[in-house]
Every structure is written in C-alpha cells, then in structure tokens.
Amino acid sequence: MENIRTILVRSTNWLGDAVMTTPAMRAIRESFPGARITVLANPVVAPLFEHHGAVDEILVYDRKGAHAGVGGRLRMAAELRQRRFDLAILLQNAIDAAFITWLARIPRRMGYRTDGRGLFLTHGVPVEEGTRRLHHVEYYLAMLDRFSIATKDRRLSLATTPAEDAAMAARLREEGIGEGELLLGINPGASYGSAKRWYPERFAAVADCLADRWGAKVVITGGPGEAGIAADIAAAMKSPSLVMAGRTTVREMMALIGRCGFFVTNDSGPMHIAAAFGVPLVAVFGPTDHTNTSPWTDRAAIVRSETDCAPCLKRECPTDHRCMMAVTVEMVVEAAEGLRTRLAGKGDKA
C-alpha cells in the first residue's frame, strides 16, 4: 500500500489477546516504518502499549464511560475523522470496530470478515476453517499477511521503563524482598470466568513446595476482583507470601511479573504478560483450548488433563469441573521442576 502516513490499529478487548497481537504490531511497524501508528484500545488494555516500540500514540475508547451509547460512538468516530487516518487495521473482530472506522471515513479498513461486518471493510479477509484453528498469534499475523504486512520476528513484546522497574523493586524491598532473591509469582485469577480457575488450596500447596525447594519468595498477583482468592491462598500457605492482587495498576503488574523468576498461573492475561517478558512459567489449562491460547514462548510448560468435555470454552462449569479437578498439585510441581531443569540444561538461568 502506498501513501500510508497514519495508521489506526483497533486493539482487542482482553489483556491476553492484546499481548498476543504484539507480533502483528511489529509487522505493521516494519511494513510502514515511516507511518505514525495509533492504537485504539479500552481503558484496561491501553496501558499495555505505553512505551511500546511499535506504537506512537494511544487513544482510549471507553464504551462504559465517555463513549457509552450511540452518542459516545459518534463522538469517537468524529475524533477519528478529524485525525484523517489513511488506514485502519482492525485486530478486534467485532462489528463495532468496523462501524466506527467506517463512520470516521477512514478510506482503507482492514480486518477479518467476522460478526457480519464485511460491508464496512475495504480490505476484508474471510475466516476459513483452518484460520480458526490457528494460535491467536498466528491468527492476527495471517490476516496481515494477506496484504504483505509481515515480520520474521514472531516473538511477543512488551516494555516497561527503568523508572517503573525501579519503583517496583523499591516496593518489593519494603516488603522484605531483595533484588537478588528468586521471586515466585502465583497468579490464581482468570477474568474470563471461574471455569478457568484452578483451586486456591492447590496453588497454596504448589507455592509452599516450590518456595521450600528453591528458596524462593512468593508473590501473589491479580486484579482487584482476585484479591479475595489471593488472600485465601496466602492464608492457606505455610510459607510467608506477599499479596499484590488488587494493589497494582496494569503497568505496575507488568513490572512485577517481569521481576519474577518463575510464574505459576491459570490461562489468563498475566500468563501472556509473563510469556512476553520471558519469565519461565507453568500454566494450568482446563476448559480453554491450549492450541489457540497457550503461552507463546519456549519457556513454558502446560499442565492439563484429557477429559471428555474439554475444551468446552465455557465461563462457568455446568457439571463437576473435572478438567480442573484432575490437575493435581504433584502434576504442577513436577512440571515446574522439569521446566527449570530443562532451562538450566540449556544454560538458561531460571
């Protein structure tokens, strides 16, 4: 495409999905090195792209606040129209993303033909059966590849600043965790629904076991809605732990996860953040499809049990949660020990 000077990228609405778009963001930057790239994202996702090398500007699209209702959408479209973008790339699949950019009169609008939005796209890509089976990282890249927007570097990428890292190190020091100590992150939440959550008492047992074997300090991460689960884990543990769930912004959580030497987690946004920072991790999967949303890193181990009903992709389990019940403490500890041994064998300190 010629004469592309300004690009609007509509981000996805979930933290984990947004992290999995970062190779696509790199492809856009490499294909249009002179263009100004603006990301349009909701208030939760927007902070992920601060200080990101592929992003020049972030616009917040708040459908529950300033941009609620028909009037809010019209205001958003009017703001985009004033900016005169040359190209809109829609990584989000919803019709709203295409409709807003159509209202904004952006002349080129690129994305998958999902959610009945084909009429609003000038460069639409059909979602074929094989496309649906791709890992999410590959799914976003495949759409761009149709238009020769590509990259050879398919790694995830996020960035924190030295100041953010120093501020988190100072907070941890205040809690008795020094910079040279191994920090074991425990992430028990999953915002998609309770079906994705492994059990607090089992997370506690894993944390106790690995803290004892590795001499690690334990930090429990998560958003405000997971503070109660984190407190339950801390109460069930024999070892001391630091509960940071509900006590960090998205940017602070990124710095905290990036500081961890190992991470044990459900399938969740923080899991993908850990993968982006190269933190070794063990991820427990149950109702979700690990072939689509597994951590995009070679420093991860997945623990799951084959059951007749998984992956069901349901937010709440309608039966006995057997996919998660079948994952034992011993399975997760063994996976963590095995990954750490494998990385050590490669000279990779974890």
LUMLUM-220526 format. One record per residue (C-alpha): residue number from 1; residue in one letter; x, y, z. Coordinates in steps of 0.5 Angstrom, whole numbers, plus 2048, in hexadecimal, padded with zeros to 3 digits. Layout:
N
+-----+---+-----+-----+-----+
|   k | r |  px |  py |  pz |
+-----+---+-----+-----+-----+
| NUM | a |   X |   Y |   Z |
...
+-----+---+-----+-----+-----+
This chain:
350
+-----+---+-----+-----+-----+
|   k | r |  px |  py |  pz |
+-----+---+-----+-----+-----+
|   1 | m | 800 | 800 | 800 |
|   2 | e | 803 | 807 | 7FE |
|   3 | n | 802 | 80E | 801 |
|   4 | i | 800 | 80B | 808 |
|   5 | r | 803 | 810 | 80D |
|   6 | t | 7FE | 80F | 813 |
|   7 | i | 7FB | 808 | 816 |
|   8 | l | 7F6 | 807 | 81B |
|   9 | v | 7F6 | 800 | 81E |
|  10 | r | 7F0 | 7FE | 822 |
|  11 | s | 7F2 | 7F9 | 827 |
|  12 | t | 7EF | 7F3 | 82A |
|  13 | n | 7EB | 7F4 | 831 |
|  14 | w | 7EF | 7EF | 835 |
|  15 | l | 7F6 | 7F0 | 838 |
|  16 | g | 7F8 | 7E9 | 836 |
|  17 | d | 7F5 | 7EA | 82F |
|  18 | a | 7F9 | 7F0 | 82E |
|  19 | v | 7FF | 7ED | 830 |
|  20 | m | 7FE | 7E8 | 82B |
|  21 | t | 7FE | 7EE | 826 |
|  22 | t | 805 | 7F1 | 827 |
|  23 | p | 808 | 7ED | 822 |
|  24 | a | 803 | 7EF | 81D |
|  25 | m | 804 | 7F6 | 820 |
|  26 | r | 80B | 7F5 | 81E |
|  27 | a | 809 | 7F3 | 817 |
|  28 | i | 806 | 7FA | 816 |
|  29 | r | 80B | 7FE | 818 |
|  30 | e | 810 | 7FA | 814 |
|  31 | s | 80C | 7FB | 80E |
|  32 | f | 80B | 802 | 80F |
|  33 | p | 811 | 805 | 812 |
|  34 | g | 80F | 80C | 811 |
|  35 | a | 808 | 80C | 813 |
|  36 | r | 805 | 80E | 819 |
|  37 | i | 802 | 809 | 81D |
|  38 | t | 7FC | 80A | 822 |
|  39 | v | 7F9 | 804 | 826 |
|  40 | l | 7F1 | 805 | 828 |
|  41 | a | 7F0 | 801 | 82E |
|  42 | n | 7EC | 800 | 834 |
|  43 | p | 7EE | 803 | 83B |
|  44 | v | 7F1 | 7FC | 83D |
|  45 | v | 7F4 | 7FB | 837 |
|  46 | a | 7F7 | 801 | 835 |
|  47 | p | 7FD | 802 | 83B |
|  48 | l | 800 | 7FB | 838 |
|  49 | f | 802 | 7FF | 831 |
|  50 | e | 805 | 805 | 835 |
|  51 | h | 80D | 805 | 834 |
|  52 | h | 80C | 800 | 82E |
|  53 | g | 811 | 801 | 828 |
|  54 | a | 80B | 800 | 823 |
|  55 | v | 806 | 805 | 826 |
|  56 | d | 807 | 80C | 825 |
|  57 | e | 800 | 80E | 829 |
|  58 | i | 7FB | 80B | 82D |
|  59 | l | 7F3 | 80D | 82C |
|  60 | v | 7EF | 80B | 832 |
|  61 | y | 7E8 | 808 | 82F |
|  62 | d | 7E3 | 808 | 836 |
|  63 | r | 7DD | 804 | 834 |
|  64 | k | 7DB | 804 | 83B |
|  65 | g | 7DC | 80C | 83C |
|  66 | a | 7DE | 811 | 837 |
|  67 | h | 7DC | 80D | 831 |
|  68 | a | 7D6 | 80A | 834 |
|  69 | g | 7D0 | 809 | 830 |
|  70 | v | 7CE | 80C | 829 |
|  71 | g | 7D1 | 813 | 82B |
|  72 | g | 7D7 | 810 | 82D |
|  73 | r | 7D9 | 80C | 827 |
|  74 | l | 7D7 | 812 | 823 |
|  75 | r | 7DC | 817 | 827 |
|  76 | m | 7E1 | 811 | 826 |
|  77 | a | 7E0 | 811 | 81E |
|  78 | a | 7E0 | 819 | 81E |
|  79 | e | 7E7 | 819 | 822 |
|  80 | l | 7EA | 813 | 81D |
|  81 | r | 7E7 | 817 | 817 |
|  82 | q | 7EB | 81E | 819 |
|  83 | r | 7F1 | 81A | 819 |
|  84 | r | 7F1 | 818 | 812 |
|  85 | f | 7F4 | 811 | 812 |
|  86 | d | 7F6 | 80D | 80C |
|  87 | l | 7F5 | 806 | 80E |
|  88 | a | 7F1 | 803 | 814 |
|  89 | i | 7F3 | 7FC | 816 |
|  90 | l | 7EE | 7F8 | 81A |
|  91 | l | 7F1 | 7F3 | 81E |
|  92 | q | 7EB | 7F2 | 822 |
|  93 | n | 7E6 | 7EE | 81F |
|  94 | a | 7DF | 7F2 | 821 |
|  95 | i | 7DB | 7F6 | 81C |
|  96 | d | 7DB | 7FC | 821 |
|  97 | a | 7E3 | 7FC | 81F |
|  98 | a | 7E1 | 7FD | 817 |
|  99 | f | 7DB | 801 | 818 |
| 100 | i | 7DF | 806 | 81C |
| 101 | t | 7E4 | 807 | 817 |
| 102 | w | 7DF | 807 | 811 |
| 103 | l | 7DC | 80D | 815 |
| 104 | a | 7E2 | 810 | 815 |
| 105 | r | 7E3 | 810 | 80E |
| 106 | i | 7EA | 80C | 80E |
| 107 | p | 7EB | 80A | 807 |
| 108 | r | 7EE | 804 | 808 |
| 109 | r | 7EB | 7FF | 80D |
| 110 | m | 7EF | 7F8 | 80E |
| 111 | g | 7ED | 7F2 | 812 |
| 112 | y | 7E9 | 7EB | 812 |
| 113 | r | 7E2 | 7EB | 810 |
| 114 | t | 7DF | 7E9 | 816 |
| 115 | d | 7D9 | 7EB | 81A |
| 116 | g | 7D5 | 7ED | 814 |
| 117 | r | 7DA | 7F3 | 812 |
| 118 | g | 7DC | 7F1 | 80B |
| 119 | l | 7D9 | 7F7 | 808 |
| 120 | f | 7DC | 7FC | 80D |
| 121 | l | 7E3 | 7FA | 80B |
| 122 | t | 7E7 | 7FB | 804 |
| 123 | h | 7EC | 7F6 | 805 |
| 124 | g | 7E8 | 7F0 | 809 |
| 125 | v | 7EB | 7E9 | 80A |
| 126 | p | 7E7 | 7E3 | 80A |
| 127 | v | 7E8 | 7DF | 811 |
| 128 | e | 7E9 | 7D8 | 80E |
| 129 | e | 7E8 | 7D1 | 812 |
| 130 | g | 7F0 | 7D1 | 812 |
| 131 | t | 7F1 | 7D8 | 814 |
| 132 | r | 7EC | 7D7 | 81A |
| 133 | r | 7F1 | 7D1 | 81D |
| 134 | l | 7F7 | 7D6 | 81D |
| 135 | h | 7FA | 7D8 | 823 |
| 136 | h | 7F8 | 7DF | 824 |
| 137 | v | 7FF | 7E2 | 823 |
| 138 | e | 7FF | 7DF | 81C |
| 139 | y | 7F7 | 7E1 | 81B |
| 140 | y | 7F9 | 7E8 | 81B |
| 141 | l | 7FF | 7E7 | 817 |
| 142 | a | 7FB | 7E3 | 812 |
| 143 | m | 7F6 | 7E9 | 811 |
| 144 | l | 7FC | 7EE | 810 |
| 145 | d | 800 | 7E9 | 80B |
| 146 | r | 7FA | 7E9 | 806 |
| 147 | f | 7FD | 7F0 | 805 |
| 148 | s | 804 | 7EF | 805 |
| 149 | i | 805 | 7F2 | 80C |
| 150 | a | 809 | 7ED | 80F |
| 151 | t | 80F | 7EC | 814 |
| 152 | k | 814 | 7E7 | 815 |
| 153 | d | 815 | 7E8 | 81D |
| 154 | r | 80E | 7E5 | 820 |
| 155 | r | 810 | 7E6 | 827 |
| 156 | l | 80C | 7E9 | 82C |
| 157 | s | 80E | 7F0 | 82E |
| 158 | l | 80C | 7F5 | 834 |
| 159 | a | 810 | 7FA | 837 |
| 160 | t | 811 | 7FD | 83E |
| 161 | t | 815 | 803 | 83F |
| 162 | p | 81B | 803 | 844 |
| 163 | a | 817 | 808 | 849 |
| 164 | e | 812 | 803 | 849 |
| 165 | d | 816 | 7FD | 84B |
| 166 | a | 81A | 801 | 850 |
| 167 | a | 813 | 803 | 853 |
| 168 | m | 811 | 7FC | 854 |
| 169 | a | 818 | 7FA | 856 |
| 170 | a | 817 | 7FF | 85C |
| 171 | r | 810 | 7FD | 85E |
| 172 | l | 813 | 7F6 | 85E |
| 173 | r | 819 | 7F8 | 862 |
| 174 | e | 814 | 7FB | 867 |
| 175 | e | 810 | 7F4 | 868 |
| 176 | g | 817 | 7F1 | 869 |
| 177 | i | 818 | 7EE | 862 |
| 178 | g | 81F | 7F0 | 860 |
| 179 | e | 821 | 7F1 | 858 |
| 180 | g | 826 | 7EA | 858 |
| 181 | e | 820 | 7E6 | 85B |
| 182 | l | 81C | 7E1 | 857 |
| 183 | l | 815 | 7E3 | 856 |
| 184 | l | 810 | 7DE | 855 |
| 185 | g | 80A | 7E1 | 852 |
| 186 | i | 803 | 7DE | 853 |
| 187 | n | 7FD | 7E0 | 84F |
| 188 | p | 7F6 | 7DD | 851 |
| 189 | g | 7F2 | 7E1 | 84D |
| 190 | a | 7EE | 7E1 | 847 |
| 191 | s | 7EA | 7E6 | 845 |
| 192 | y | 7E6 | 7E3 | 83F |
| 193 | g | 7E2 | 7DE | 844 |
| 194 | s | 7E3 | 7DA | 84A |
| 195 | a | 7E4 | 7D3 | 846 |
| 196 | k | 7EB | 7D5 | 844 |
| 197 | r | 7ED | 7D6 | 84B |
| 198 | w | 7F1 | 7D0 | 84F |
| 199 | y | 7F0 | 7D0 | 856 |
| 200 | p | 7F3 | 7D5 | 85C |
| 201 | e | 7F5 | 7CF | 860 |
| 202 | r | 7F9 | 7CB | 85B |
| 203 | f | 7FC | 7D2 | 859 |
| 204 | a | 7FE | 7D3 | 860 |
| 205 | a | 801 | 7CC | 860 |
| 206 | v | 805 | 7CD | 85A |
| 207 | a | 808 | 7D3 | 85D |
| 208 | d | 80A | 7D0 | 863 |
| 209 | c | 80D | 7CB | 860 |
| 210 | l | 811 | 7CF | 85B |
| 211 | a | 813 | 7D4 | 860 |
| 212 | d | 816 | 7CF | 864 |
| 213 | r | 819 | 7CB | 85F |
| 214 | w | 81C | 7D1 | 85B |
| 215 | g | 81D | 7D6 | 861 |
| 216 | a | 818 | 7DB | 85D |
| 217 | k | 814 | 7E1 | 860 |
| 218 | v | 80D | 7E0 | 85E |
| 219 | v | 808 | 7E6 | 85B |
| 220 | i | 801 | 7E5 | 859 |
| 221 | t | 7FF | 7E9 | 853 |
| 222 | g | 7F8 | 7EB | 850 |
| 223 | g | 7F3 | 7F1 | 84F |
| 224 | p | 7EE | 7F4 | 854 |
| 225 | g | 7E9 | 7EE | 853 |
| 226 | e | 7EE | 7E9 | 855 |
| 227 | a | 7F0 | 7EC | 85C |
| 228 | g | 7EC | 7E7 | 860 |
| 229 | i | 7EF | 7E1 | 85C |
| 230 | a | 7F6 | 7E4 | 85D |
| 231 | a | 7F4 | 7E5 | 865 |
| 232 | d | 7F2 | 7DD | 865 |
| 233 | i | 7F8 | 7DB | 862 |
| 234 | a | 7FC | 7DF | 867 |
| 235 | a | 7F8 | 7DC | 86D |
| 236 | a | 7F9 | 7D5 | 86B |
| 237 | m | 800 | 7D5 | 86A |
| 238 | k | 806 | 7D3 | 86F |
| 239 | s | 80B | 7D8 | 86C |
| 240 | p | 80A | 7E0 | 86C |
| 241 | s | 808 | 7E3 | 866 |
| 242 | l | 806 | 7EA | 863 |
| 243 | v | 7FF | 7EB | 860 |
| 244 | m | 800 | 7F0 | 85B |
| 245 | a | 7F9 | 7EE | 858 |
| 246 | g | 7F5 | 7F5 | 857 |
| 247 | r | 7FB | 7F9 | 859 |
| 248 | t | 7FE | 7FB | 852 |
| 249 | t | 7FC | 7FE | 84C |
| 250 | v | 7FD | 7FB | 845 |
| 251 | r | 804 | 7FE | 845 |
| 252 | e | 806 | 7FC | 84C |
| 253 | m | 803 | 7F5 | 84B |
| 254 | m | 808 | 7F5 | 844 |
| 255 | a | 80E | 7F7 | 848 |
| 256 | l | 80C | 7F2 | 84E |
| 257 | i | 80B | 7EC | 849 |
| 258 | g | 811 | 7EE | 845 |
| 259 | r | 815 | 7EE | 84C |
| 260 | c | 813 | 7E6 | 84D |
| 261 | g | 818 | 7E1 | 84C |
| 262 | f | 812 | 7DC | 84C |
| 263 | f | 80B | 7DC | 84B |
| 264 | v | 805 | 7D7 | 84C |
| 265 | t | 7FF | 7D9 | 849 |
| 266 | n | 7F8 | 7D8 | 846 |
| 267 | d | 7F6 | 7D9 | 83F |
| 268 | s | 7F6 | 7E1 | 840 |
| 269 | g | 7F8 | 7E8 | 83D |
| 270 | p | 7FE | 7E8 | 842 |
| 271 | m | 800 | 7E1 | 840 |
| 272 | h | 801 | 7E4 | 839 |
| 273 | i | 805 | 7EA | 83C |
| 274 | a | 80A | 7E5 | 83F |
| 275 | a | 80B | 7E2 | 839 |
| 276 | a | 80C | 7E9 | 835 |
| 277 | f | 812 | 7EA | 83B |
| 278 | g | 815 | 7E3 | 83A |
| 279 | v | 813 | 7E1 | 841 |
| 280 | p | 813 | 7DA | 842 |
| 281 | l | 80C | 7D7 | 843 |
| 282 | v | 807 | 7D1 | 845 |
| 283 | a | 800 | 7D3 | 842 |
| 284 | v | 7FA | 7CE | 844 |
| 285 | f | 7F5 | 7CD | 83F |
| 286 | g | 7EE | 7CB | 840 |
| 287 | p | 7E8 | 7CD | 83B |
| 288 | t | 7EC | 7D1 | 837 |
| 289 | d | 7F0 | 7CF | 830 |
| 290 | h | 7F7 | 7CF | 831 |
| 291 | t | 7F8 | 7CE | 82A |
| 292 | n | 7F6 | 7D5 | 829 |
| 293 | t | 7F8 | 7D9 | 82F |
| 294 | s | 7FE | 7D5 | 832 |
| 295 | p | 804 | 7DA | 834 |
| 296 | w | 807 | 7DC | 82E |
| 297 | t | 80E | 7DA | 831 |
| 298 | d | 813 | 7D4 | 831 |
| 299 | r | 814 | 7D6 | 839 |
| 300 | a | 80D | 7D3 | 83B |
| 301 | a | 80A | 7CC | 83D |
| 302 | i | 803 | 7CB | 83C |
| 303 | v | 7FF | 7C6 | 841 |
| 304 | r | 7F8 | 7C4 | 83F |
| 305 | s | 7F4 | 7BD | 840 |
| 306 | e | 7F1 | 7BA | 83A |
| 307 | t | 7E9 | 7BA | 83B |
| 308 | d | 7E4 | 7B8 | 837 |
| 309 | c | 7E1 | 7BF | 838 |
| 310 | a | 7E7 | 7C4 | 837 |
| 311 | p | 7E8 | 7C8 | 834 |
| 312 | c | 7E1 | 7CB | 835 |
| 313 | l | 7E2 | 7D2 | 835 |
| 314 | k | 7DD | 7D4 | 83A |
| 315 | r | 7DE | 7D9 | 83F |
| 316 | e | 7DA | 7D5 | 845 |
| 317 | c | 7DB | 7CE | 845 |
| 318 | p | 7D4 | 7CB | 845 |
| 319 | t | 7D6 | 7C4 | 848 |
| 320 | d | 7DB | 7C2 | 84C |
| 321 | h | 7E1 | 7C6 | 84A |
| 322 | r | 7E5 | 7BF | 848 |
| 323 | c | 7EA | 7C2 | 844 |
| 324 | m | 7ED | 7C6 | 849 |
| 325 | m | 7EC | 7C1 | 84F |
| 326 | a | 7F0 | 7BC | 84B |
| 327 | v | 7F6 | 7C1 | 84B |
| 328 | t | 7FA | 7BF | 852 |
| 329 | v | 7FF | 7C3 | 856 |
| 330 | e | 804 | 7BE | 854 |
| 331 | m | 803 | 7BF | 84D |
| 332 | v | 804 | 7C6 | 84D |
| 333 | v | 80A | 7C6 | 852 |
| 334 | e | 80D | 7C0 | 84D |
| 335 | a | 80C | 7C5 | 847 |
| 336 | a | 810 | 7CB | 84B |
| 337 | e | 816 | 7C7 | 84D |
| 338 | g | 816 | 7C4 | 846 |
| 339 | l | 816 | 7CA | 842 |
| 340 | r | 81B | 7CD | 847 |
| 341 | t | 820 | 7C7 | 846 |
| 342 | r | 81F | 7C8 | 83E |
| 343 | l | 820 | 7CF | 83E |
| 344 | a | 827 | 7CE | 843 |
| 345 | g | 829 | 7C9 | 83E |
| 346 | k | 829 | 7CE | 838 |
| 347 | g | 82D | 7D3 | 83D |
| 348 | d | 827 | 7D7 | 83E |
| 349 | k | 826 | 7D9 | 845 |
| 350 | a | 81F | 7D9 | 847 |
+-----+---+-----+-----+-----+
